[in-house]
Every structure is written in structure tokens, then in C-alpha cells.
Amino acid sequence: MKGLIEQAKGLQAEMVENRRWLHAHAETGFELPQTVGFIKKKLTETGCVPLDCGRAGVVTVIGKGDRAFLLRADTDALPIAEKSGLSFACKTGNMHACGHDMHTAILLGAAKLLKARERELRGAVKLLFQPAEERLEGAKDTIEAGVLQEPEVGAAMMLHVMTDTPMESGRIVVSSAGVSAPAADYFQIRVRGKSCHGSAPQNGVDALLIAAHILVALQELSAREIPASSPVVLTVGSLYAGTGGNIIADTALAEGTLRAFDEELRAKIKARMGELVRGVARALQGRARLRFTSGCPALLNDEHVCAFAERELKELFGEKEIFSSEQFSGRARGMGGSEDFAYISREVPSVMIALCAGERGKGYRYPLHHPKVKFDESALYIGAAALARCALAWKGK
């Protein structure tokens, strides 16, 4: 594998160009016509054969074998109006504020590296460009479309960029064995009351008031029913109700997310949420329904694949450039956002690695999903070399 880093450096300018095109043309969910077209074009130019996978996924295979090593990049953006000030900022009301444009550019770079070294591969490598990660629906869709079959996937890896970090750009964090990203559930709460004039509230049932009491009651779950040793985050991010300041609202809609690392606790909380929603509404003479709209399990990192990735990356970049998640954060278990790669991790041995792409002390001070977030493009070639190295080293076990 001599010269892999230098080869990756030679693709840096192209990866920057690809990333900026993707950034300027950000699309969301499964509605990715321009993004999919661009990925297919670039893969074809590389000598790969791109195939559709599910509703908006793209997959290609490099090398041969009955078993494959899967490399996955997510491709969707967020419905955020960009305020980064970048010359290539998206102007459609969408934004790659989670770095998926970086991930896609990195995997396209890795495709070129692997295609050039196809004879060195000891098995097949399957590249998955996956939609709708932000909705936690894309990975499941591609699994149902057969992405883990023909050839059968024996192990999988994903890379996620980080910014606003205390570490230098280009350093890599390999997840420790076990859970690195919590399970997530998106939910809606619909409240029904009875409208009336605001001057005579006794003639109605205030759906807005009921929703407010439900929101307060839900916070008691984490405050009084969850052990401190089991991190849980329950967030209600939006509440819509009412049509005027002098009208009692007859309906209300609240939306939020639940995140938990422990699957048993996750199930318990979901059941308790339903009890509280119905009970509070009934006590205040209204009705309410809780519905979970989408979600994913906790991301599980395989002990052997984690050790393999850490060993290979240290050999490529050096001991000082690679960290375990315990070294990075002081704990084996991660915190923060969920990741629908979790569905793949439940099917095949997997690992999640993180690439630092924005050091806090060098001006990268906004977090993921912020309208002003920026990423350090100098880390692109490192990400491509990292993915290619692990794919080249995998022996089919």
C-alpha cells in the first residue's frame, strides 16, 4: 500500500471541487436528482458501474469476491437556510450543515484510489451512497433493496466529519467497541380540544394549554424516572397551535425526538410517553395521540472491526494521528446525534470513524446543523486514504 497517502493528496483538488459542487446543490431526504446524477457521472468517469439502490441510493462494486467490505457515505442535506458566507453556499434553502457533501466527496475519492489498485484487493468492496440519513430512513431503505447482498457484505465502515473540535484537522477517532451513537425516535403529539372565544374559556377545551402541560410532564421522565447512569435526551423542538390571540385553540401539534443508548430503556420511555400524553390530555378534558414517525436503533460497533480499523489506520498515518473514542472523549460511549448506519451495524460487523475537519481554535466555531457551520476541506484526502486503506487491508473476514 506504499504511496496511498500521496495518491490521495493528488486527488485533493478534485475532491474539493466535487465537494463544493455538492454543497452548492444541496438536496434533502430522498429527493436527490442532481446529487444522484452527479455521483453516477463521477463513478462512471472512474470506471465504476453505478447502480440504483432503493429510492435514491447509488451503489457500485470494485473488485471481485463472494463477500464484500462496505464503505458508506450519506448524501442528503438539511432544510436549513445557509448563512456561512461561503462563495459556494447553497441558495435553495437547503444546506449541507452535517458534512454529507464532505462524506460523498471523500467516498468518490476513495473510489478512484480503489479502482487504481483493484488488483490489490483481497475481496470485493461495495460503495454505498445513501440518501435520507437525516430522516433516519435511508439505510433501512437500502437494506430492503438488497445492498447487503450480491455480493454479501461481511463488514461495513462509515466516516463522519467533525468540526468545532479541540483536535487538529485530519486526525481520526475510531469508535470503541459497543454503542457509539444513540437510538433515535422522531415523534408527533396531536392534541384535540374545543375552540371558543378567548373571553369565555369555560366554553372550550384549550388544546394549547393541554400541549404545554404535556411538554412539562414529558420533562419529568428524564428528571425523575431515568437513572443518571443511562443518558437520555427527550427534546420537543416545535409546537404549533392557535389561529389568533383571542381564540381558544382547538388543535395543537408538537414534534420532537427521543434519544437513548439502551434499547430496553428506549422501549420503556416510549411506553411512558404514551401514558403521559393520553393521561394529561384526559385530565384536562381533551384528547391527545402520540405517534412515532421514524427512527433507528443505537449504532453498534463490532470489537474486531474496531480493532482492525484502528490498527490499519495507525499503520498508515502513525500512532499520534489516530485515537479511540475513549481517548477522545474519556468514555467508550459517544453522545449527541444519532446515525441510521445503525441499521447496517445491526446486520453486519461494523465500525464508525470520525474525521476531524475543523479545529475550534482556527476559526471553526460553529457545530453541526448550524446555519454558519464550516468544514476544513484540507482533511478530504485523509478521509479518502483512510477508507481506501481499510478496504485494501480487509481479507474477507
C-alpha positions in Angstrom: 0.0 0.0 0.0 3.0 2.2 -0.4 2.2 5.7 -1.7 -1.5 5.6 -0.8 -1.4 8.9 1.1 0.5 10.6 -1.8 -2.1 9.3 -4.3 -4.9 10.6 -2.1 -3.1 14.0 -2.0 -3.1 14.0 -5.7 -6.9 13.8 -5.7 -7.3 16.7 -3.1 -8.1 19.4 -5.7 -10.7 17.2 -7.4 -12.3 16.3 -4.1 -12.6 20.0 -3.1 -14.2 20.7 -6.5 -16.7 17.8 -6.1 -17.5 18.8 -2.5 -18.2 22.4 -3.5 -20.5 21.4 -6.3 -22.4 19.1 -3.9 -22.5 21.8 -1.3 -24.0 24.4 -3.7 -26.6 21.9 -5.0 -27.8 20.6 -1.6 -30.9 18.4 -1.7 -32.8 16.7 1.1 -34.3 13.3 2.0 -35.0 11.0 -0.9 -35.4 13.9 -3.4 -31.8 14.0 -4.7 -32.0 14.0 -8.5 -29.0 16.3 -9.1 -26.9 14.7 -6.3 -27.6 11.2 -7.7 -26.8 12.3 -11.2 -23.5 13.8 -10.2 -22.5 10.7 -8.2 -23.3 8.4 -11.1 -21.4 10.6 -13.5 -18.3 10.7 -11.3 -18.3 6.9 -10.7 -18.7 6.3 -14.4 -15.7 8.5 -15.2 -13.7 6.5 -12.6 -14.5 3.3 -14.5 -17.1 2.0 -12.0 -20.6 0.8 -12.8 -23.2 2.7 -10.7 -26.5 1.0 -9.8 -29.6 2.3 -8.2 -30.3 1.1 -4.7 -33.7 1.8 -3.2 -35.4 5.1 -3.6 -32.4 7.3 -4.1 -29.3 5.3 -3.2 -26.4 4.5 -5.5 -24.1 1.5 -5.1 -21.1 0.2 -7.0 -18.7 -2.7 -6.5 -14.9 -2.7 -7.0 -13.0 -5.9 -7.1 -14.3 -9.4 -7.0 -15.3 -12.0 -4.4 -18.3 -13.7 -2.7 -18.0 -11.3 0.3 -17.7 -7.5 0.3 -16.4 -4.8 2.6 -19.0 -1.9 2.6 -18.0 1.7 2.6 -20.9 4.1 3.2 -21.4 7.8 2.6 -24.6 9.7 3.3 -25.7 12.2 0.6 -28.6 14.3 1.9 -28.6 17.8 3.3 -30.9 19.6 5.7 -33.7 22.1 5.2 -31.6 25.0 6.6 -31.1 28.4 5.1 -27.3 28.7 4.8 -25.6 31.7 6.5 -22.0 30.5 6.1 -20.9 33.3 3.8 -19.1 30.8 1.6 -18.7 31.6 -2.1 -20.3 28.2 -2.9 -23.1 28.4 -0.4 -26.4 26.8 -1.3 -29.1 29.3 -2.2 -32.1 27.0 -2.3 -33.0 27.0 1.4 -31.1 23.7 1.9 -27.7 23.3 3.4 -25.0 20.5 3.9 -24.8 21.5 7.5 -23.8 18.0 8.7 -21.0 17.4 6.3 -22.6 14.9 4.0 -21.1 16.7 1.0 -17.7 16.0 2.6 -18.6 12.4 3.0 -19.7 12.0 -0.6 -16.6 13.7 -1.9 -14.4 11.5 0.3 -16.1 8.3 -0.9 -15.8 9.4 -4.6 -12.1 9.9 -3.9 -11.8 6.5 -2.2 -13.4 5.0 -5.3 -10.7 6.4 -7.5 -8.0 5.1 -5.2 -9.5 1.6 -5.0 -10.2 1.4 -8.8 -6.5 2.2 -9.4 -5.5 -0.5 -7.0 -8.2 -3.0 -7.9 -5.7 -5.8 -8.4 -4.5 -5.4 -4.8 -8.0 -6.1 -3.3 -8.5 -9.4 -1.5 -12.2 -9.3 -1.9 -15.0 -7.1 -3.2 -15.5 -3.6 -2.0 -19.1 -2.2 -2.1 -19.5 1.6 -2.1 -22.9 2.9 -0.9 -24.0 6.5 -1.4 -27.1 6.6 0.9 -29.9 9.1 1.0 -32.2 10.3 3.8 -29.8 9.8 6.7 -31.2 13.0 8.4 -34.6 11.4 8.3 -33.1 8.1 9.7 -34.8 6.3 6.8 -32.2 5.9 4.1 -30.1 3.0 5.5 -33.2 0.8 6.1 -34.4 1.6 2.6 -31.1 0.4 1.0 -31.1 -2.7 3.2 -34.6 -3.6 2.0 -33.3 -3.0 -1.6 -30.6 -5.6 -1.1 -27.5 -3.6 -0.5 -26.1 -6.2 1.9 -26.4 -9.0 -0.7 -24.8 -9.9 -4.1 -22.1 -9.9 -3.0 -22.8 -10.5 0.6 -21.4 -7.8 2.9 -19.1 -9.2 5.6 -18.2 -5.9 7.3 -19.0 -2.3 7.0 -17.5 1.1 7.7 -18.7 4.7 7.7 -16.9 8.0 8.2 -18.4 11.2 9.7 -16.6 14.5 9.8 -16.4 16.7 12.9 -16.0 20.4 13.2 -15.7 22.8 16.2 -13.4 20.2 17.8 -10.4 20.7 20.1 -8.3 18.4 17.8 -6.4 19.2 14.7 -8.0 18.7 11.3 -7.0 15.4 9.8 -6.9 13.4 13.0 -9.2 10.3 13.2 -11.2 8.9 16.0 -12.1 5.2 15.8 -15.2 4.2 17.8 -14.5 1.9 20.7 -16.5 -1.4 20.7 -20.1 -1.1 21.7 -22.6 1.7 21.2 -21.3 5.0 19.8 -24.5 6.8 18.7 -27.8 6.6 20.5 -31.1 5.2 19.2 -33.4 7.9 18.0 -37.2 8.3 17.5 -39.0 11.1 15.9 -42.5 11.7 17.3 -45.6 13.8 16.9 -48.2 14.7 19.5 -51.6 15.8 18.2 -53.9 17.4 20.8 -57.6 18.0 20.2 -59.8 20.3 22.3 -62.7 22.6 21.6 -62.4 26.2 20.2 -64.3 29.1 21.6 -63.9 32.9 22.2 -60.9 33.8 24.3 -63.1 35.8 26.7 -65.1 32.7 27.7 -62.6 29.9 28.0 -65.0 27.9 30.1 -66.9 27.1 26.9 -64.0 25.4 25.3 -61.1 23.0 25.8 -57.7 24.7 25.3 -55.5 22.4 23.1 -52.6 24.8 23.5 -52.8 24.6 27.3 -53.0 20.8 27.2 -49.9 20.7 24.9 -48.0 22.9 27.3 -48.8 20.6 30.3 -47.8 17.6 28.2 -44.5 19.1 27.4 -43.8 19.8 31.0 -44.9 16.3 32.0 -42.5 14.8 29.5 -39.5 16.5 31.0 -40.3 14.7 34.3 -39.4 11.5 32.6 -35.7 12.3 32.4 -35.8 14.3 35.7 -37.4 11.6 37.8 -37.7 8.3 36.1 -34.3 7.8 34.3 -31.1 6.8 36.2 -28.2 9.2 35.9 -26.1 6.4 34.5 -28.3 6.0 31.5 -28.2 9.1 29.3 -31.5 10.0 27.6 -32.4 13.2 25.7 -36.0 14.0 25.1 -36.5 17.1 23.0 -39.7 18.8 21.8 -38.5 21.2 19.1 -41.7 22.6 17.8 -45.3 23.4 18.9 -48.0 24.7 16.6 -51.4 25.8 17.9 -54.0 28.5 17.5 -55.0 31.0 14.9 -55.5 34.2 16.9 -54.7 35.8 20.3 -58.4 35.9 21.3 -59.3 32.3 20.2 -59.0 29.2 22.3 -57.1 26.7 20.2 -58.9 23.5 19.2 -55.8 21.7 18.0 -52.1 21.6 18.7 -49.2 19.7 17.2 -45.9 19.2 18.9 -42.9 17.4 17.3 -39.7 16.2 18.9 -37.1 13.4 19.2 -36.1 10.9 21.8 -32.5 9.6 22.0 -31.3 6.7 24.2 -28.3 4.3 24.2 -30.1 1.4 25.9 -32.7 -0.4 23.8 -34.7 -1.7 26.8 -34.8 1.8 28.4 -35.8 3.2 25.0 -38.9 0.9 24.9 -39.8 1.8 28.4 -39.7 5.6 27.8 -41.8 5.3 24.6 -44.4 3.4 26.6 -44.4 6.0 29.4 -44.6 8.9 26.9 -47.8 7.4 25.6 -49.3 7.1 29.0 -48.4 10.7 29.9 -49.7 12.1 26.7 -53.1 10.4 26.9 -53.4 10.9 30.7 -52.6 14.6 30.8 -55.0 15.3 27.9 -57.8 13.3 29.6 -57.3 15.1 32.9 -57.8 18.4 31.1 -60.9 17.2 29.2 -59.1 16.9 25.8 -57.7 14.1 23.7 -54.1 13.5 22.5 -52.3 10.9 20.4 -48.6 10.1 20.3 -47.2 8.8 17.1 -43.6 7.8 16.4 -42.8 8.7 12.8 -39.3 7.3 12.1 -36.2 6.4 14.0 -33.2 4.0 14.2 -31.6 1.8 16.8 -28.3 2.5 18.6 -25.2 2.2 16.5 -23.2 -0.9 17.5 -19.5 -1.1 16.8 -18.0 -4.6 16.4 -15.0 -5.3 18.6 -13.0 -7.0 15.9 -13.7 -4.4 13.1 -12.9 -1.6 15.5 -9.5 -3.2 16.3 -8.9 -3.8 12.6 -9.6 -0.2 11.7 -7.5 1.3 14.5 -4.6 -1.0 13.6 -4.7 -0.3 9.9 -5.1 3.5 10.3 -2.3 3.7 12.8 0.0 1.9 10.4 -1.0 4.3 7.6 -0.9 7.6 9.4 1.1 7.0 12.6 0.1 6.3 16.2 -0.2 10.0 17.1 -2.9 10.7 14.5 -5.4 8.0 15.4 -7.5 7.9 18.6 -10.1 5.7 20.1 -13.4 7.3 21.2 -12.3 6.7 24.9 -9.1 8.7 24.3 -11.0 11.5 22.6 -14.0 11.9 25.0 -13.0 10.0 28.1 -15.8 7.4 27.6 -16.4 4.5 25.3 -19.9 5.6 24.5 -20.5 8.6 22.3 -23.0 11.4 22.8 -25.1 13.6 20.6 -26.6 12.8 17.2 -28.0 9.5 16.1 -26.9 7.8 12.9 -29.1 5.5 10.7 -25.9 3.5 9.8 -27.1 1.8 13.0 -29.4 -0.4 10.9 -26.4 -1.7 8.9 -24.4 -2.2 12.1 -27.2 -4.5 13.4 -26.9 -6.7 10.3 -23.1 -7.0 9.8 -20.0 -6.2 11.9 -19.4 -2.5 11.6 -17.4 0.5 12.7 -17.9 4.2 12.7 -14.9 6.5 12.4 -14.8 10.3 12.8 -12.5 12.7 10.9 -11.7 16.0 12.4 -12.4 18.7 9.8 -12.4 22.0 11.7 -10.3 22.9 14.7 -12.1 25.2 17.1 -9.0 27.4 17.7 -8.6 28.0 14.0 -12.0 29.6 13.3 -14.3 26.6 13.0 -16.5 27.6 15.9 -20.0 26.5 14.8 -21.4 23.0 15.4 -23.0 20.6 13.1 -26.5 21.6 11.9 -25.8 25.3 12.5 -26.5 27.7 9.5 -23.0 29.1 9.8 -21.1 25.8 10.2 -18.0 25.3 8.0 -15.6 22.4 7.4 -11.9 22.3 6.8 -11.5 20.8 3.3 -7.8 20.0 3.9 -9.0 16.8 5.6 -10.6 15.4 2.5 -7.7 13.4 1.2 -7.1 11.9 4.6 -10.6 10.6 4.7 -10.3 9.1 1.3 -7.0 7.4 2.2 -8.4 6.1 5.4 -11.4 4.4 3.7 -9.2 3.0 0.9 -6.6 1.6 3.3 -9.2 -0.4 5.3 -10.9 -1.7 2.2 -7.5 -2.8 0.8 -6.5 -4.5 4.0 -9.7 -6.4 4.5 -9.3 -10.1 3.9 -12.9 -11.2 3.7 -13.2 -11.9 7.5 
